[in-house]
Amino acid sequence: MPIYEYVSEAPDDPEHSCRICARGFELRRPVDRAPLEKCPLCKNPVKKVISRINTPKITKPLSVTDAKSAGFTVLQRRDQGVYEKL
């Protein structure tokens, strides 16, 4: 299940937000469910926040020595179904 972020529609107004939704909160919800419209705690309106995604940054392909130093076993294909350990 993905994690969604929500924040109060009026975070600066203490009458229309609690301490949880004013700062924002995360919630795990199934993809097929509609987004929340009210804070589960104070029942005031909230909106879904678009957040950044975390993607790995690869600057160069791994070499055989880098893979070995990271603890991986490096195999090279010699024939149909035959691999040799480097």
C-alpha positions in Angstrom: 0.0 0.0 0.0 1.3 3.4 -0.8 1.9 6.2 1.7 0.0 9.4 1.2 0.6 12.8 2.8 -2.1 15.0 4.0 -2.2 18.6 5.5 -4.9 20.8 6.8 -6.5 23.2 4.3 -6.1 26.0 6.9 -2.8 25.1 8.7 -2.5 28.6 10.2 -6.0 28.7 11.6 -6.1 26.9 15.0 -9.9 26.7 14.9 -9.9 24.7 11.6 -6.9 22.3 12.3 -5.5 20.2 15.1 -1.8 19.9 15.9 -1.6 16.7 13.8 -3.1 18.0 10.5 -1.6 21.5 10.8 1.9 19.9 10.6 0.8 17.3 8.1 0.6 13.5 8.5 1.2 10.3 6.5 -1.3 7.6 6.0 -1.1 4.2 4.3 -4.2 3.6 2.2 -5.0 1.2 -0.7 -4.8 2.7 -4.1 -8.4 2.1 -5.0 -9.7 4.2 -2.0 -10.7 7.8 -2.5 -8.4 10.4 -0.8 -9.3 11.6 2.7 -11.4 14.7 2.9 -11.4 15.1 6.7 -8.8 14.7 9.4 -9.3 11.5 11.3 -8.7 13.3 14.6 -10.5 16.7 14.4 -12.8 16.1 11.4 -11.7 19.4 9.7 -11.0 19.4 5.9 -7.6 18.2 4.7 -5.9 18.0 1.3 -3.6 15.5 -0.2 0.0 16.7 -0.8 2.1 15.8 -3.8 5.4 14.7 -2.4 8.8 14.0 -4.0 9.8 10.4 -4.8 13.1 8.9 -3.8 15.0 7.5 -6.8 18.5 6.1 -6.6 21.2 8.1 -8.4 23.6 6.0 -10.3 26.5 7.9 -11.7 28.4 5.1 -13.4 27.9 1.4 -14.0 29.4 -1.0 -11.5 32.7 -2.6 -12.4 33.6 -6.2 -11.6 36.0 -5.0 -8.8 33.3 -2.7 -7.3 30.8 -5.6 -7.3 33.3 -8.0 -5.7 34.2 -5.4 -3.0 30.5 -5.0 -2.3 30.2 -8.7 -1.6 28.5 -9.9 -4.8 29.5 -13.0 -6.7 30.4 -12.1 -10.2 29.6 -14.8 -12.9 30.4 -14.7 -16.6 28.5 -16.7 -19.2 30.8 -19.2 -21.0 28.3 -21.4 -22.9 24.6 -22.2 -23.0 23.7 -22.6 -19.3 27.4 -22.6 -18.2 28.7 -19.8 -16.0 32.2 -19.3 -14.6 33.0 -17.5 -11.4 35.3 -14.5 -11.9 
